[in-house]
Amino acid sequence: MEETGTSVDAPYFEYAGPLLSSFMHSIEQLRRLHTIARNETNGKLGNLEASADVHLLMIFVVTLLVGTLIVSRALRDIRRLLEAQGKTESILRQSATVFENASEGVLITDSDAKIIAVNKAFTKITGYPENEVLGRDPSILKSGLHDSEFYGAMWSSLQRDGEWRGEISDRRKNGEIFPQWQTISAVHDDNGRLTHHVSVFSDISQLKESAKKLHDLAHHDAQTGQRTGEPAQCPGTLRLY
């Protein structure tokens, strides 16, 4: 029996040896291929990462440059606005100084003909302080000496020409009627819509009084007081008496 077993098992081992060696060789080749594939994959991934880093760096640089340009332009625009604002404020200060220190009275109304501003000369001439006229209609100054036809012609001129100028009599706060030379201008916005009226006027009471005295002296004898002949007037002379 032993001889029979020995003769049966020997060929099996002789066959299994080469097969096992071939299998181990295949495993080794697979391991090598795996290592090569892993190394190539890692190399490609490394290249991709490097490329991605370069792309990210480029994107960052471009974004930084664009952001710098945008910020630079914004700062330039802000600087221009500040310069323009400074010029505007300077002009407004100058205008305010002229408005407050002008010898002529200035009255400003809104589009509804309500007083929104007056200057010091207005108060000096009319006797009305600013707080008593704000929000009121300029008709508080009417003397009652002009009819509706006079005011109708005034407003027609304002609507047609945007301006009216002439002599008008108004009434001070104390009731005294006085003559004034007045210019009224209409103010419109960029769309042509009426926004304000600006009235500038001068009290010509003393001027008319002086003119009247000169007229009387020229037409009365200084010794007798009797009226003399009137001298011929030059064409275009404005009579203030």
KOLDRENBA-784695 format. One line per 10 residues: number of its first residue (from 0); their letters; for each residue x, y, z of N, C-alpha, C, O. Coordinates in nm, 3 decimals. Each point is the difference from the previous one (the first is absolute). Layout:
NUM> a> X/Y/Z/X/Y/Z/X/Y/Z/X/Y/Z | ...
// end
This chain:
0> meetgtsvda> 0.081/-0.120/0.000/-0.081/0.120/0.000/0.085/0.126/0.000/-0.035/0.098/-0.066 | 0.142/-0.098/0.135/0.089/0.114/0.007/0.059/0.030/-0.136/0.012/0.116/-0.040 | 0.026/-0.226/-0.034/0.056/0.023/-0.133/-0.102/0.060/-0.093/0.029/0.086/-0.082 | -0.153/-0.136/0.099/-0.107/0.054/-0.084/-0.020/0.147/0.029/-0.015/0.079/-0.093 | 0.014/-0.038/0.224/-0.018/0.143/0.037/0.114/0.084/-0.049/-0.018/0.113/-0.046 | 0.134/-0.167/0.055/0.118/0.078/-0.043/-0.003/0.022/-0.147/0.033/0.109/-0.048 | -0.070/-0.208/-0.025/-0.004/0.016/-0.145/-0.112/0.091/-0.046/0.010/0.058/-0.108 | -0.118/-0.043/0.188/-0.112/0.088/-0.039/0.030/0.144/0.032/-0.029/0.088/-0.081 | 0.087/-0.060/0.196/0.021/0.139/0.046/0.116/0.068/-0.071/-0.003/0.122/-0.017 | 0.101/-0.193/-0.024/0.120/0.063/-0.057/-0.029/0.081/-0.124/0.045/0.114/-0.009
10> pyfeyagpll> -0.123/-0.168/-0.090/-0.030/0.083/-0.119/-0.077/0.127/0.034/0.017/0.103/-0.065 | -0.101/-0.109/0.165/-0.081/0.118/0.038/0.092/0.113/0.046/-0.015/0.115/-0.042 | 0.109/-0.150/0.126/0.092/0.104/0.050/0.090/0.051/-0.111/0.036/0.118/-0.004 | -0.002/-0.207/-0.084/0.083/0.044/-0.112/-0.078/0.098/-0.088/0.060/0.090/-0.059 | -0.191/-0.105/0.048/-0.084/0.090/-0.082/-0.032/0.128/0.073/-0.004/0.107/-0.061 | -0.020/-0.114/0.192/-0.041/0.116/0.079/0.114/0.099/0.019/-0.025/0.120/0.014 | 0.145/-0.164/-0.012/0.114/0.091/0.022/0.010/0.109/-0.106/0.003/0.118/0.035 | 0.003/-0.154/-0.162/0.008/0.103/-0.105/-0.122/0.090/-0.002/0.012/0.120/-0.026 | -0.129/-0.175/0.053/-0.124/0.081/0.001/0.005/0.106/0.108/-0.039/0.114/-0.023 | 0.085/-0.153/0.141/0.009/0.097/0.110/0.103/0.108/-0.030/-0.020/0.117/0.032
20> ssfmhsieql> 0.129/-0.159/-0.095/0.103/0.098/-0.036/-0.051/0.099/-0.102/0.028/0.120/0.006 | -0.106/-0.173/-0.103/-0.058/0.089/-0.103/-0.100/0.096/0.063/-0.006/0.117/-0.039 | -0.072/-0.164/0.133/-0.100/0.085/0.066/0.069/0.112/0.079/-0.041/0.116/-0.006 | 0.146/-0.152/0.078/0.073/0.100/0.078/0.063/0.103/-0.092/0.006/0.118/0.032 | 0.043/-0.165/-0.148/0.058/0.093/-0.097/-0.104/0.099/-0.050/0.027/0.119/-0.016 | -0.149/-0.170/-0.009/-0.109/0.088/-0.045/-0.037/0.104/0.105/-0.025/0.116/-0.029 | 0.024/-0.163/0.154/-0.029/0.092/0.109/0.106/0.110/0.006/-0.033/0.117/0.020 | 0.157/-0.154/-0.036/0.109/0.097/0.004/-0.013/0.101/-0.113/0.023/0.119/0.019 | -0.059/-0.168/-0.138/-0.020/0.090/-0.113/-0.115/0.097/0.025/0.008/0.119/-0.030 | -0.116/-0.174/0.086/-0.114/0.087/0.031/0.039/0.107/0.102/-0.042/0.115/-0.009
30> rrlhtiarne> 0.125/-0.157/0.108/0.045/0.097/0.101/0.085/0.109/-0.065/-0.012/0.118/0.034 | 0.099/-0.162/-0.129/0.083/0.099/-0.068/-0.085/0.095/-0.086/0.020/0.121/0.000 | -0.115/-0.181/-0.072/-0.089/0.084/-0.081/-0.079/0.099/0.086/-0.021/0.115/-0.037 | -0.021/-0.164/0.152/-0.074/0.087/0.092/0.088/0.116/0.048/-0.044/0.115/0.010 | 0.170/-0.151/0.021/0.092/0.105/0.046/0.025/0.103/-0.109/0.000/0.120/0.024 | 0.021/-0.173/-0.149/0.022/0.092/-0.112/-0.122/0.088/-0.023/0.012/0.122/-0.017 | -0.130/-0.184/0.018/-0.123/0.077/-0.019/-0.020/0.103/0.109/-0.042/0.112/-0.026 | 0.073/-0.150/0.150/-0.015/0.093/0.112/0.096/0.117/-0.013/-0.035/0.116/0.024 | 0.160/-0.150/-0.064/0.098/0.107/-0.016/-0.041/0.096/-0.111/0.011/0.122/0.014 | -0.058/-0.179/-0.126/-0.043/0.086/-0.111/-0.120/0.085/0.040/-0.009/0.118/-0.033
40> tngklgnlea> -0.084/-0.183/0.106/-0.118/0.075/0.045/0.039/0.113/0.093/-0.048/0.113/-0.013 | 0.137/-0.144/0.108/0.044/0.105/0.094/0.071/0.111/-0.074/-0.014/0.118/0.032 | 0.093/-0.158/-0.135/0.070/0.102/-0.078/-0.097/0.090/-0.073/0.016/0.122/-0.002 | -0.118/-0.185/-0.060/-0.101/0.080/-0.071/-0.078/0.089/0.095/-0.030/0.116/-0.030 | -0.003/-0.173/0.147/-0.071/0.082/0.099/0.085/0.118/0.046/-0.048/0.111/0.019 | 0.178/-0.140/-0.003/0.091/0.109/0.039/0.005/0.108/-0.105/0.000/0.120/0.030 | 0.006/-0.165/-0.158/0.000/0.099/-0.108/-0.130/0.079/-0.003/-0.001/0.121/-0.021 | -0.111/-0.195/0.044/-0.129/0.070/0.002/-0.007/0.099/0.114/-0.051/0.111/-0.016 | 0.102/-0.151/0.131/0.000/0.092/0.115/0.086/0.123/-0.028/-0.038/0.112/0.031 | 0.155/-0.136/-0.092/0.086/0.113/-0.033/-0.067/0.092/-0.100/0.004/0.122/0.012
50> sadvhllmif> -0.068/-0.186/-0.114/-0.073/0.079/-0.100/-0.114/0.076/0.063/-0.025/0.117/-0.031 | -0.046/-0.185/0.122/-0.111/0.067/0.069/0.051/0.116/0.083/-0.064/0.105/0.007 | 0.180/-0.125/0.057/0.058/0.110/0.079/0.034/0.119/-0.088/-0.022/0.116/0.037 | 0.077/-0.148/-0.156/0.033/0.109/-0.094/-0.125/0.073/-0.044/-0.003/0.123/-0.005 | -0.103/-0.201/-0.027/-0.126/0.061/-0.042/-0.061/0.084/0.112/-0.048/0.111/-0.023 | 0.051/-0.165/0.143/-0.053/0.076/0.113/0.079/0.128/0.021/-0.056/0.105/0.029 | 0.190/-0.117/-0.044/0.085/0.119/0.017/-0.032/0.104/-0.107/-0.007/0.119/0.029 | -0.013/-0.167/-0.155/-0.034/0.092/-0.108/-0.135/0.068/0.026/-0.016/0.120/-0.019 | -0.080/-0.202/0.063/-0.132/0.056/0.031/0.010/0.103/0.111/-0.064/0.106/-0.006 | 0.143/-0.137/0.107/0.016/0.094/0.112/0.064/0.130/-0.046/-0.042/0.109/0.040
60> vvtllvgtli> 0.147/-0.121/-0.126/0.069/0.120/-0.049/-0.094/0.085/-0.084/-0.006/0.122/0.015 | -0.068/-0.190/-0.107/-0.094/0.074/-0.086/-0.107/0.068/0.084/-0.034/0.116/-0.023 | -0.020/-0.190/0.120/-0.102/0.058/0.088/0.054/0.119/0.077/-0.067/0.101/0.017 | 0.192/-0.116/0.028/0.063/0.109/0.075/0.017/0.123/-0.088/-0.025/0.113/0.044 | 0.069/-0.136/-0.170/0.019/0.113/-0.092/-0.133/0.068/-0.032/-0.010/0.122/0.001 | -0.092/-0.204/-0.031/-0.133/0.056/-0.030/-0.054/0.075/0.121/-0.053/0.110/-0.014 | 0.067/-0.169/0.131/-0.046/0.066/0.122/0.072/0.132/0.022/-0.060/0.099/0.042 | 0.193/-0.100/-0.070/0.078/0.123/0.016/-0.049/0.108/-0.096/-0.012/0.117/0.038 | -0.016/-0.156/-0.163/-0.051/0.096/-0.099/-0.135/0.056/0.043/-0.026/0.120/-0.011 | -0.060/-0.210/0.059/-0.133/0.045/0.043/0.011/0.096/0.118/-0.064/0.105/0.003
70> vsralrdirr> 0.147/-0.142/0.093/0.018/0.086/0.118/0.062/0.132/-0.041/-0.040/0.106/0.049 | 0.139/-0.111/-0.140/0.065/0.123/-0.045/-0.100/0.092/-0.069/-0.002/0.121/0.023 | -0.083/-0.181/-0.109/-0.101/0.081/-0.070/-0.101/0.057/0.099/-0.040/0.116/-0.011 | -0.001/-0.199/0.107/-0.095/0.048/0.101/0.059/0.115/0.081/-0.067/0.099/0.027 | 0.194/-0.113/0.011/0.066/0.107/0.076/0.011/0.127/-0.084/-0.015/0.110/0.052 | 0.043/-0.127/-0.183/0.009/0.117/-0.087/-0.135/0.070/-0.011/-0.009/0.123/0.004 | -0.097/-0.203/-0.019/-0.135/0.058/-0.008/-0.038/0.070/0.131/-0.060/0.107/-0.001 | 0.096/-0.170/0.113/-0.029/0.061/0.130/0.075/0.131/0.015/-0.053/0.098/0.051 | 0.180/-0.098/-0.096/0.079/0.122/0.009/-0.061/0.112/-0.084/-0.005/0.115/0.042 | -0.042/-0.152/-0.163/-0.064/0.100/-0.085/-0.128/0.053/0.064/-0.028/0.120/-0.004
80> lleaqgktes> -0.049/-0.212/0.064/-0.123/0.043/0.067/0.030/0.094/0.116/-0.069/0.100/0.021 | 0.173/-0.134/0.054/0.037/0.085/0.113/0.047/0.137/-0.048/-0.033/0.102/0.060 | 0.110/-0.102/-0.170/0.045/0.128/-0.054/-0.118/0.082/-0.049/-0.008/0.121/0.023 | -0.086/-0.189/-0.093/-0.119/0.070/-0.049/-0.084/0.050/0.116/-0.054/0.111/-0.003 | 0.043/-0.196/0.108/-0.077/0.041/0.117/0.064/0.120/0.067/-0.069/0.092/0.045 | 0.205/-0.094/-0.040/0.070/0.113/0.060/-0.026/0.128/-0.078/-0.021/0.106/0.059 | 0.024/-0.116/-0.193/-0.028/0.118/-0.083/-0.144/0.046/0.019/-0.027/0.119/0.009 | -0.065/-0.217/-0.004/-0.141/0.035/0.019/-0.021/0.068/0.134/-0.072/0.099/0.009 | 0.134/-0.152/0.096/-0.014/0.060/0.132/0.059/0.141/0.001/-0.055/0.089/0.064 | 0.166/-0.070/-0.135/0.060/0.133/-0.008/-0.094/0.098/-0.069/-0.017/0.113/0.045
90> ilrqsatvfe> -0.043/-0.159/-0.156/-0.095/0.085/-0.072/-0.121/0.031/0.087/-0.050/0.113/0.001 | 0.002/-0.214/0.073/-0.115/0.021/0.087/0.032/0.099/0.111/-0.083/0.084/0.035 | 0.205/-0.096/0.021/0.039/0.096/0.105/0.006/0.141/-0.055/-0.045/0.095/0.064 | 0.100/-0.080/-0.184/0.008/0.132/-0.062/-0.140/0.054/-0.028/-0.029/0.117/0.025 | -0.056/-0.205/-0.077/-0.137/0.043/-0.030/-0.074/0.040/0.127/-0.074/0.097/0.001 | 0.095/-0.174/0.106/-0.065/0.032/0.127/0.049/0.134/0.054/-0.077/0.078/0.055 | 0.208/-0.052/-0.073/0.056/0.128/0.046/-0.060/0.116/-0.077/-0.038/0.102/0.057 | 0.029/-0.119/-0.191/-0.061/0.104/-0.083/-0.146/0.019/0.037/-0.048/0.113/0.012 | -0.023/-0.225/0.007/-0.143/0.004/0.034/-0.024/0.077/0.129/-0.090/0.084/0.007 | 0.170/-0.112/0.095/-0.022/0.061/0.131/0.046/0.146/0.006/-0.057/0.080/0.074
100> nasegvlitd> 0.159/-0.046/-0.152/0.059/0.134/0.012/-0.038/0.094/-0.115/0.049/0.112/-0.006 | -0.134/-0.157/-0.083/-0.043/0.087/-0.109/-0.080/0.118/0.053/-0.075/-0.013/0.097 | 0.093/0.128/-0.160/-0.076/0.118/0.042/-0.144/-0.005/-0.051/-0.087/0.069/0.054 | 0.062/-0.149/-0.156/-0.135/-0.017/-0.051/-0.073/-0.109/0.079/0.060/-0.096/0.048 | -0.190/0.113/-0.037/-0.080/-0.102/0.064/-0.017/-0.118/-0.093/-0.020/0.017/-0.121 | 0.027/-0.139/0.176/-0.016/-0.121/-0.080/-0.107/-0.086/0.065/0.003/-0.025/0.120 | -0.097/-0.021/-0.202/-0.109/-0.085/0.045/-0.008/-0.118/-0.095/-0.003/0.018/-0.122 | -0.001/-0.140/0.176/-0.007/-0.120/-0.081/-0.126/-0.077/0.037/-0.028/-0.023/0.118 | -0.048/-0.018/-0.220/-0.121/-0.080/0.024/0.015/-0.135/-0.070/0.080/-0.016/-0.092 | -0.159/-0.082/0.138/-0.002/-0.129/-0.068/-0.100/0.004/-0.114/-0.054/0.106/-0.032
110> sdakiiavnk> 0.030/-0.222/-0.030/-0.090/-0.004/-0.116/-0.145/0.031/0.037/-0.081/0.030/-0.087 | 0.049/-0.036/0.216/-0.135/0.033/0.047/-0.011/0.144/0.047/-0.098/0.037/0.064 | 0.200/0.043/-0.095/0.002/0.142/0.036/0.000/0.021/0.151/-0.060/0.096/0.050 | 0.125/-0.184/0.023/0.016/0.015/0.144/0.144/0.041/0.030/0.093/-0.057/-0.057 | -0.075/0.154/0.144/0.135/0.051/0.031/0.080/-0.107/0.073/-0.044/-0.056/0.100 | 0.165/0.029/-0.153/0.087/-0.099/0.065/0.130/0.062/0.050/0.073/-0.062/0.077 | -0.042/0.186/-0.120/0.123/0.065/0.047/-0.006/0.149/-0.028/-0.052/0.044/-0.103 | 0.106/0.034/0.195/0.019/0.144/-0.018/0.136/0.035/0.061/0.052/-0.074/0.082 | 0.004/0.188/-0.123/0.129/0.039/0.057/-0.017/0.117/0.098/-0.111/0.046/0.025 | 0.224/-0.001/0.028/-0.003/0.106/0.101/-0.054/0.131/-0.057/-0.072/0.073/0.067
120> aftkitgype> 0.108/-0.045/-0.193/-0.047/0.124/-0.061/-0.152/-0.001/-0.015/-0.063/0.105/0.012 | 0.004/-0.220/-0.038/-0.146/-0.010/-0.007/-0.061/0.045/0.133/-0.095/0.080/0.001 | 0.148/-0.129/0.108/-0.051/0.038/0.132/0.021/0.148/0.026/-0.088/0.067/0.055 | 0.204/-0.015/-0.095/0.030/0.141/0.022/-0.095/0.090/-0.079/-0.042/0.105/0.049 | 0.007/-0.146/-0.171/-0.085/0.082/-0.086/-0.148/-0.012/0.037/-0.070/0.101/0.008 | 0.024/-0.221/0.014/-0.143/-0.022/0.023/-0.039/0.002/0.147/-0.116/0.027/0.033 | 0.212/-0.055/0.055/-0.032/-0.007/0.143/-0.045/-0.138/0.045/-0.022/-0.021/0.119 | 0.008/-0.072/-0.212/-0.042/-0.136/0.034/0.121/-0.089/0.028/0.085/-0.015/-0.088 | -0.074/-0.045/0.206/0.107/-0.097/0.025/-0.030/-0.130/-0.074/-0.114/-0.026/-0.039 | 0.215/-0.052/0.020/-0.015/-0.123/-0.079/-0.107/-0.093/0.056/-0.078/-0.056/-0.076
130> nevlgrdpsi> 0.074/0.038/0.208/-0.092/-0.097/0.059/-0.147/0.039/-0.017/-0.088/-0.083/0.020 | 0.061/0.209/-0.056/-0.139/0.044/-0.018/-0.049/-0.012/-0.144/-0.119/0.016/-0.028 | 0.212/-0.046/-0.065/-0.041/-0.008/-0.141/0.019/-0.138/-0.061/-0.058/-0.029/-0.105 | 0.137/-0.056/0.168/0.023/-0.134/-0.056/-0.131/-0.077/-0.009/-0.076/-0.008/0.097 | 0.052/-0.049/-0.213/-0.121/-0.077/-0.022/-0.120/0.084/-0.041/-0.107/-0.053/-0.028 | 0.123/0.185/0.025/-0.112/0.088/-0.036/0.013/0.044/-0.145/0.103/-0.021/-0.064 | -0.210/0.083/0.014/-0.003/0.047/-0.137/0.056/0.142/-0.006/-0.024/0.079/0.092 | 0.100/-0.044/-0.197/0.055/0.136/-0.013/-0.107/0.108/-0.004/0.032/0.118/0.014 | -0.158/-0.157/-0.032/-0.107/0.099/-0.004/-0.016/0.075/0.131/-0.073/0.099/0.006 | 0.140/-0.145/0.102/-0.005/0.073/0.127/0.062/0.138/-0.014/-0.022/0.088/0.084
140> lksglhdsef> 0.099/-0.067/-0.191/0.066/0.129/-0.022/-0.081/0.092/-0.090/0.041/0.114/-0.023 | -0.154/-0.161/-0.029/-0.077/0.081/-0.095/-0.042/0.133/0.063/-0.043/0.007/0.115 | 0.057/0.097/-0.197/-0.037/0.134/0.047/-0.147/0.032/-0.027/-0.056/0.087/0.066 | -0.006/-0.157/-0.160/-0.137/0.031/-0.037/-0.009/0.106/-0.107/-0.110/0.039/-0.038 | 0.225/0.010/-0.011/0.000/0.106/-0.101/-0.002/-0.055/-0.143/-0.017/0.077/-0.095 | 0.034/-0.208/0.079/0.002/-0.058/-0.135/-0.122/-0.089/-0.020/-0.042/-0.073/0.090 | -0.013/0.080/-0.210/-0.119/-0.080/-0.029/0.038/-0.138/-0.054/0.118/-0.032/-0.019 | -0.220/-0.048/-0.005/0.022/-0.137/-0.048/0.065/-0.002/-0.138/0.073/-0.094/-0.033 | -0.098/0.197/-0.048/0.061/0.007/-0.132/0.152/0.013/0.010/0.074/-0.059/-0.079 | -0.028/0.136/0.178/0.144/0.017/0.022/0.066/-0.134/0.033/0.102/-0.036/-0.058
150> ygamwsslqr> -0.163/-0.038/0.153/0.058/-0.128/0.040/-0.015/-0.106/-0.110/0.085/-0.088/-0.014 | -0.193/0.099/-0.065/-0.018/-0.092/-0.112/0.111/0.017/-0.103/0.052/-0.099/-0.053 | -0.016/0.225/0.025/0.109/0.026/-0.096/0.133/-0.051/0.057/0.085/-0.049/-0.075 | -0.067/0.061/0.207/0.123/-0.048/0.064/0.015/-0.151/-0.019/0.106/-0.047/-0.041 | -0.212/-0.028/0.072/0.008/-0.145/-0.009/0.007/-0.048/-0.144/0.061/-0.103/-0.028 | -0.122/0.176/-0.063/0.011/-0.035/-0.142/0.144/0.013/-0.047/0.049/-0.083/-0.076 | 0.018/0.189/0.121/0.141/0.019/-0.035/0.086/-0.111/0.058/0.092/-0.049/-0.066 | -0.122/0.008/0.190/0.077/-0.108/0.064/-0.016/-0.131/-0.076/0.097/-0.073/-0.019 | -0.218/0.044/-0.023/-0.025/-0.125/-0.072/0.057/0.004/-0.141/0.046/-0.102/-0.052 | -0.049/0.219/-0.010/0.047/0.011/-0.138/0.151/0.014/-0.009/0.065/-0.067/-0.080
160> dgewrgeisd> -0.008/0.155/0.164/0.142/0.033/-0.009/0.084/-0.056/0.116/0.123/0.001/-0.005 | -0.192/-0.050/0.109/0.073/-0.049/0.117/0.050/0.112/0.089/0.078/-0.025/0.092 | -0.122/0.148/-0.119/0.048/0.114/0.080/-0.096/0.118/-0.012/-0.066/0.020/-0.102 | 0.060/0.056/0.210/-0.074/0.127/-0.003/0.082/0.101/0.080/0.058/-0.033/0.103 | -0.054/0.156/-0.152/0.067/0.105/0.075/-0.074/0.132/-0.017/-0.055/0.029/-0.107 | 0.054/0.047/0.212/-0.069/0.128/-0.005/-0.018/0.059/0.139/0.044/-0.057/0.100 | -0.111/0.173/-0.097/-0.025/0.067/0.127/-0.133/-0.050/0.057/-0.098/-0.017/-0.072 | 0.096/-0.005/0.201/-0.119/-0.047/0.068/-0.003/0.059/0.141/0.105/0.020/0.061 | -0.223/0.006/-0.011/-0.015/0.052/0.136/-0.042/-0.113/0.092/-0.096/-0.072/-0.028 | 0.167/0.057/0.140/-0.034/-0.100/0.100/-0.021/0.067/0.135/0.022/0.120/0.015
170> rrkngeifpq> -0.064/-0.198/0.082/-0.030/0.053/0.132/0.092/-0.065/0.104/0.014/-0.122/0.004 | 0.048/0.206/0.080/0.085/-0.051/0.107/-0.088/-0.056/0.111/-0.122/0.015/-0.001 | 0.186/-0.080/0.097/-0.072/-0.057/0.113/-0.073/0.108/0.080/-0.107/-0.025/0.055 | 0.166/0.145/-0.047/-0.062/0.108/0.076/-0.110/0.072/-0.077/-0.057/0.097/0.049 | 0.025/-0.146/-0.170/-0.108/0.058/-0.079/0.045/0.103/-0.100/-0.080/0.043/-0.083 | 0.205/-0.001/0.088/0.050/0.101/-0.093/0.014/-0.057/-0.140/0.054/-0.109/-0.019 | -0.105/0.183/-0.079/0.013/-0.041/-0.140/0.128/0.059/-0.057/0.029/0.118/0.022 | 0.045/-0.197/-0.093/0.127/0.047/-0.056/0.017/-0.053/-0.142/-0.048/-0.109/-0.031 | 0.116/0.184/-0.054/0.025/-0.046/-0.137/0.128/-0.084/-0.005/0.095/0.024/0.075 | -0.093/-0.120/-0.164/0.120/-0.082/-0.016/0.018/-0.035/-0.146/-0.096/-0.007/-0.077
180> wqtisavhdd> 0.222/-0.015/0.041/0.030/-0.051/-0.133/0.028/-0.148/0.016/0.090/-0.040/0.074 | -0.170/-0.043/-0.144/0.002/-0.143/0.027/0.024/-0.081/-0.127/-0.048/0.034/-0.108 | 0.125/-0.142/0.126/0.020/-0.098/-0.107/-0.041/-0.136/0.053/0.050/-0.044/0.103 | -0.141/-0.023/-0.174/-0.043/-0.134/0.038/0.042/-0.096/-0.109/-0.028/0.023/-0.118 | 0.095/-0.133/0.156/0.047/-0.098/-0.097/-0.057/-0.137/0.034/-0.008/-0.039/0.117 | -0.032/-0.034/-0.221/-0.049/-0.137/0.018/0.118/-0.096/-0.011/0.087/0.016/-0.086 | -0.084/-0.116/0.173/0.107/-0.100/0.000/-0.061/-0.136/-0.037/-0.100/-0.042/0.058 | 0.163/-0.026/-0.156/-0.049/-0.130/-0.046/0.108/-0.106/0.017/0.119/0.031/-0.002 | -0.161/-0.157/0.017/0.096/-0.109/0.009/0.039/-0.047/-0.139/-0.040/0.060/-0.100 | 0.120/-0.167/0.092/0.049/-0.049/-0.129/-0.113/-0.048/-0.091/0.017/-0.007/-0.121
190> ngrlthhvsv> -0.130/-0.027/0.180/-0.115/-0.047/-0.079/-0.095/0.113/-0.037/-0.106/-0.023/-0.058 | 0.145/0.147/0.091/-0.084/0.114/-0.033/-0.112/0.025/0.097/-0.088/0.083/-0.025 | 0.089/-0.153/0.137/-0.107/0.016/0.099/0.032/0.118/0.093/0.112/0.012/0.049 | -0.212/0.075/-0.026/0.019/0.115/0.089/0.026/-0.048/0.143/-0.074/-0.082/0.053 | 0.180/0.134/0.007/0.034/-0.040/0.137/-0.003/0.118/0.098/-0.038/-0.017/0.116 | 0.079/0.135/-0.162/0.007/0.115/0.090/-0.022/0.130/-0.076/0.009/0.007/-0.123 | -0.039/0.097/0.201/0.005/0.138/-0.048/0.095/0.076/0.091/-0.004/-0.015/0.123 | 0.089/0.096/-0.183/0.095/0.081/0.077/-0.030/0.147/-0.028/0.001/0.044/-0.115 | -0.027/0.030/0.221/-0.030/0.142/-0.012/0.113/0.081/0.065/0.037/-0.024/0.115 | 0.017/0.118/-0.191/0.103/0.091/0.050/-0.053/0.142/-0.014/-0.041/0.040/-0.109
200> fsdisqlkes> 0.042/0.037/0.217/-0.059/0.134/-0.006/0.082/0.101/0.080/0.073/-0.035/0.094 | -0.086/0.160/-0.134/0.067/0.111/0.067/-0.103/0.104/0.040/-0.091/0.032/-0.077 | 0.105/0.021/0.195/-0.086/0.109/0.047/0.047/0.129/-0.069/0.112/0.045/0.022 | -0.199/0.014/-0.106/0.039/0.121/-0.073/-0.071/0.123/0.055/-0.016/0.099/-0.070 | -0.027/-0.105/0.196/-0.071/0.113/0.061/0.087/0.125/-0.001/-0.046/0.106/-0.045 | 0.169/-0.115/0.093/0.087/0.117/0.007/0.037/0.049/-0.138/0.012/0.121/-0.022 | 0.007/-0.214/-0.072/0.033/0.040/-0.136/-0.114/0.081/-0.061/0.024/0.102/-0.063 | -0.147/-0.149/0.081/-0.114/0.072/-0.055/-0.021/0.134/0.070/-0.039/0.098/-0.062 | 0.065/-0.096/0.193/-0.013/0.126/0.074/0.103/0.102/-0.048/-0.033/0.117/-0.018 | 0.155/-0.162/-0.003/0.105/0.091/-0.050/-0.035/0.049/-0.140/0.020/0.118/-0.032
210> akklhdlahh> -0.071/-0.209/-0.051/-0.037/0.039/-0.136/-0.113/0.103/0.002/-0.003/0.092/-0.081 | -0.089/-0.111/0.174/-0.112/0.095/0.011/0.048/0.139/0.042/-0.048/0.101/-0.051 | 0.141/-0.098/0.144/0.055/0.129/0.045/0.073/0.071/-0.112/-0.014/0.121/-0.018 | 0.093/-0.197/-0.058/0.070/0.060/-0.113/-0.098/0.051/-0.104/0.022/0.105/-0.062 | -0.131/-0.179/0.043/-0.102/0.043/-0.095/-0.066/0.128/0.046/-0.024/0.090/-0.080 | -0.005/-0.083/0.209/-0.064/0.121/0.052/0.092/0.120/-0.011/-0.044/0.110/-0.035 | 0.173/-0.130/0.066/0.095/0.110/-0.010/0.017/0.047/-0.144/0.019/0.119/-0.026 | -0.027/-0.213/-0.065/0.017/0.036/-0.140/-0.121/0.072/-0.057/0.012/0.069/-0.101 | -0.128/-0.082/0.164/-0.122/0.058/-0.055/-0.063/0.106/0.089/-0.115/0.039/-0.022 | 0.188/0.007/0.122/-0.049/0.107/0.086/0.108/0.105/0.019/0.119/-0.032/0.012
220> daqtgqrtge> -0.161/0.155/-0.009/0.095/0.109/0.024/0.045/-0.005/0.145/-0.084/-0.006/0.090 | 0.213/0.009/-0.067/0.055/-0.013/0.136/-0.040/0.120/0.087/-0.009/-0.015/0.122 | -0.013/0.133/-0.181/-0.033/0.120/0.078/-0.151/0.016/0.021/-0.045/0.030/0.110 | -0.031/-0.051/-0.215/-0.143/0.023/0.010/-0.077/-0.128/0.032/-0.112/0.007/0.052 | 0.169/-0.123/-0.084/-0.070/-0.126/0.021/-0.101/-0.030/-0.108/-0.071/-0.101/0.008 | 0.063/0.186/-0.109/-0.096/-0.021/-0.107/0.053/-0.104/-0.099/0.121/-0.013/-0.020 | -0.214/-0.060/-0.042/0.037/-0.107/-0.094/0.049/0.060/-0.129/-0.058/0.096/-0.051 | 0.165/-0.152/-0.002/0.056/0.047/-0.128/-0.030/-0.104/-0.106/-0.056/-0.106/0.028 | 0.096/0.138/-0.155/-0.022/-0.095/-0.108/0.087/-0.125/0.017/0.112/0.008/0.049 | -0.164/-0.122/-0.090/0.075/-0.126/0.011/0.101/-0.011/-0.113/-0.034/0.026/-0.115
230> paqcpgtlrl> 0.157/-0.064/0.147/0.100/-0.018/-0.107/-0.031/-0.126/-0.081/-0.060/-0.095/0.050 | 0.102/0.097/-0.173/-0.022/-0.117/-0.086/0.080/-0.119/0.052/0.115/0.014/0.042 | -0.177/-0.131/-0.046/0.068/-0.122/0.047/0.070/-0.069/-0.115/-0.046/-0.001/-0.114 | 0.160/-0.057/0.148/0.073/-0.078/-0.100/-0.076/-0.130/-0.026/-0.059/-0.057/0.092 | 0.061/0.010/-0.215/-0.067/-0.128/-0.030/0.059/-0.114/0.084/0.122/-0.010/0.015 | -0.208/-0.075/0.037/0.046/-0.115/0.076/0.025/0.029/0.146/0.040/-0.091/0.073 | -0.061/0.214/-0.026/0.024/0.031/0.141/-0.108/-0.062/0.086/-0.119/0.014/-0.031 | 0.158/-0.082/0.137/-0.095/-0.063/0.090/-0.043/0.101/0.105/0.083/0.053/0.073 | -0.213/-0.027/-0.066/-0.054/0.093/0.098/-0.030/-0.074/0.128/-0.071/-0.101/-0.002 | 0.122/0.148/0.115/-0.020/-0.061/0.129/-0.089/0.086/0.090/0.002/-0.016/0.122
240> y> -0.077/0.103/-0.178/-0.088/0.089/0.079/-0.138/0.002/-0.059/-0.089/0.068/0.051
// end
